[in-house]
Amino acid sequence: MSKKAQVKTSLDVDKKATTNVEETSNFKSPLLFEKKNYQLMLLGLLVIFAGYGLMMGTNNDIESLTAKFPKEEVYSARRIIIAPIVIVLGFIIEIYAILSAKKNN
């Protein structure tokens, strides 16, 4: 039988199939971001939640439908100035964490 006329046996096919399985099992899916980016994203979320906590305040116990909120607490600097700034800072941290470039070695 000449070399051109040789037929691949099932054993040859099985060897190729197992090598393809081994190559795909060693394949690691690369992460989209680095560890630093994920830490910054978590920090950004915590800062956003802290901002919403500052905006929420402490006088939120509504026992009846006629609850009264004092103007001093509703329109305090903490709720209308500091809390929105903290929330925006949290979103800036999130944007930086997403857009910061991945370092390739």
The 8 nearest C-alpha neighbors of each residue, nearest first, counted from 0:
[[1, 4, 2, 5, 3, 6, 7, 8],
 [0, 2, 4, 3, 5, 6, 7, 8],
 [3, 1, 5, 4, 0, 6, 7, 8],
 [4, 2, 1, 5, 0, 6, 7, 8],
 [3, 5, 1, 2, 0, 6, 7, 8],
 [6, 4, 2, 3, 7, 1, 0, 8],
 [7, 5, 8, 4, 3, 2, 9, 11],
 [8, 6, 11, 5, 9, 12, 10, 4],
 [7, 9, 10, 11, 6, 12, 13, 5],
 [8, 10, 12, 11, 13, 7, 14, 6],
 [9, 11, 13, 8, 12, 14, 7, 15],
 [12, 10, 14, 8, 9, 13, 7, 15],
 [11, 13, 9, 15, 10, 14, 16, 8],
 [14, 12, 16, 10, 15, 11, 9, 17],
 [15, 13, 11, 17, 12, 16, 10, 18],
 [16, 14, 18, 12, 13, 17, 19, 11],
 [15, 17, 13, 19, 14, 18, 12, 20],
 [18, 16, 20, 14, 19, 15, 13, 21],
 [17, 19, 21, 15, 20, 16, 22, 14],
 [20, 18, 22, 16, 17, 21, 23, 15],
 [21, 19, 17, 23, 18, 22, 24, 16],
 [20, 22, 18, 24, 19, 23, 17, 25],
 [23, 21, 19, 25, 20, 24, 18, 26],
 [22, 24, 26, 20, 25, 21, 19, 27],
 [23, 25, 21, 26, 22, 20, 27, 19],
 [26, 24, 23, 22, 27, 21, 20, 28],
 [27, 25, 23, 24, 28, 22, 21, 29],
 [28, 26, 29, 25, 24, 23, 30, 22],
 [27, 29, 30, 26, 31, 25, 23, 24],
 [30, 28, 27, 31, 32, 26, 33, 101],
 [31, 29, 32, 28, 33, 27, 34, 101],
 [30, 32, 29, 33, 101, 28, 36, 97],
 [33, 31, 30, 36, 34, 101, 37, 97],
 [32, 34, 36, 35, 37, 101, 30, 31],
 [33, 35, 37, 36, 38, 32, 39, 30],
 [36, 34, 38, 33, 37, 39, 32, 96],
 [37, 35, 96, 39, 33, 38, 34, 32],
 [36, 38, 40, 34, 39, 35, 41, 33],
 [39, 37, 35, 41, 36, 40, 42, 34],
 [38, 40, 42, 36, 41, 37, 96, 43],
 [41, 39, 37, 43, 93, 42, 38, 96],
 [40, 42, 38, 44, 43, 39, 37, 45],
 [41, 43, 39, 45, 40, 44, 38, 46],
 [44, 42, 89, 40, 46, 92, 93, 41],
 [43, 45, 47, 41, 46, 42, 48, 40],
 [44, 46, 42, 48, 43, 47, 49, 41],
 [45, 47, 89, 49, 43, 44, 48, 50],
 [48, 46, 86, 89, 44, 50, 49, 45],
 [49, 47, 51, 45, 50, 46, 52, 44],
 [48, 50, 52, 46, 47, 51, 45, 53],
 [51, 49, 82, 86, 47, 53, 85, 52],
 [50, 52, 54, 48, 53, 49, 55, 47],
 [53, 51, 49, 55, 50, 54, 48, 56],
 [54, 52, 50, 51, 82, 55, 56, 49],
 [53, 55, 78, 51, 82, 52, 56, 50],
 [56, 54, 52, 53, 51, 57, 78, 59],
 [55, 57, 54, 53, 58, 52, 59, 78],
 [56, 58, 59, 55, 60, 53, 72, 52],
 [59, 57, 60, 56, 68, 72, 55, 61],
 [60, 58, 57, 61, 56, 55, 68, 66],
 [61, 59, 58, 62, 57, 66, 63, 68],
 [62, 60, 63, 66, 59, 64, 65, 58],
 [63, 61, 60, 66, 64, 65, 59, 67],
 [62, 64, 65, 61, 66, 60, 67, 59],
 [63, 65, 66, 62, 61, 67, 60, 68],
 [64, 66, 63, 67, 62, 61, 68, 60],
 [67, 65, 64, 61, 63, 68, 62, 60],
 [68, 66, 65, 69, 61, 64, 70, 63],
 [67, 69, 70, 66, 73, 72, 58, 71],
 [68, 70, 71, 72, 73, 67, 74, 58],
 [69, 71, 73, 72, 74, 68, 75, 67],
 [70, 72, 69, 74, 75, 73, 68, 76],
 [73, 71, 75, 70, 74, 69, 68, 58],
 [72, 74, 70, 75, 71, 69, 68, 78],
 [75, 73, 72, 71, 70, 79, 76, 78],
 [74, 76, 72, 77, 78, 71, 73, 79],
 [77, 75, 80, 79, 78, 81, 74, 82],
 [76, 78, 81, 75, 80, 79, 82, 53],
 [79, 77, 54, 82, 76, 75, 80, 81],
 [78, 80, 76, 77, 74, 75, 81, 82],
 [81, 79, 76, 77, 82, 83, 78, 84],
 [80, 82, 77, 84, 83, 85, 78, 79],
 [81, 83, 50, 85, 54, 53, 84, 78],
 [84, 82, 86, 85, 81, 80, 87, 50],
 [83, 85, 87, 81, 82, 86, 88, 80],
 [86, 84, 88, 50, 82, 83, 87, 81],
 [87, 85, 47, 50, 83, 89, 88, 84],
 [86, 88, 90, 84, 89, 85, 83, 91],
 [89, 87, 91, 85, 86, 90, 84, 92],
 [90, 88, 43, 47, 46, 86, 92, 87],
 [89, 91, 93, 87, 92, 88, 94, 86],
 [90, 92, 88, 94, 93, 89, 95, 87],
 [91, 93, 89, 95, 43, 90, 94, 96],
 [94, 92, 90, 96, 43, 40, 91, 95],
 [95, 93, 91, 97, 96, 92, 98, 90],
 [94, 96, 92, 98, 93, 97, 99, 91],
 [97, 95, 36, 93, 94, 39, 99, 98],
 [96, 98, 94, 95, 99, 93, 36, 40],
 [97, 99, 95, 96, 94, 100, 93, 101],
 [100, 98, 96, 95, 97, 101, 36, 94],
 [101, 99, 98, 102, 97, 32, 96, 103],
 [100, 102, 103, 99, 32, 33, 31, 36],
 [103, 101, 100, 104, 33, 99, 32, 35],
 [104, 102, 101, 100, 33, 32, 29, 31],
 [103, 102, 101, 100, 33, 29, 32, 30]]
